[in-house]
Amino acid sequence: MTKEQILARIKELMAANLDRDTLLREAVRLIHRSSPKYNWTGIYLLEGTELVLHNYIGAPSPHTRIPLDKGICGAAARGRQTVIVPDVNADPRYLACSLETRSEIVVPIIKDGKVYGEIDIDSHTLNAFTAEDKAFLEEVSALLSQSF
Ligand code: SME
């Protein structure tokens, strides 16, 4: 599926009033399969002051709950902006999920200025995430935010 087809599919699912839980699982599946560079794809939801792992594809992560003041995940939610880390080993904020991970992108899911969660993707490739990945994932996030 191309990125355009994925966006169209997510719109279809939303128009069909799919429940949010299923929508977020389907979104992770579609995103994960859209690029061979996406080696771990997950969605965290904000619960109070913690990001809680909702669903993912990839190696099990020890980080199922991340306080807002920790990690790349916390930084993206606090800053309400996408964070791209081209080399996770050079970023002191990074919380390791897998030893193979080299780069990461975290895209917050925001509606009316409030953060509801985020899309988190890890890659085994150094500097894997481009402006194109960012634009695509921000579009997905904007769609998903409408389910909150
Ligand atoms: N690397 C993230 C933690 C989540 S795992 O990648 C799944 C972080 O630094 O916040």
Residues whose N, C-alpha, C, O or C-beta is under 5 A from the ligand:
A	BS01	SME	S61 H63 K70 G71 I72 C73 G74 R93 Y94 L95 C97 D122
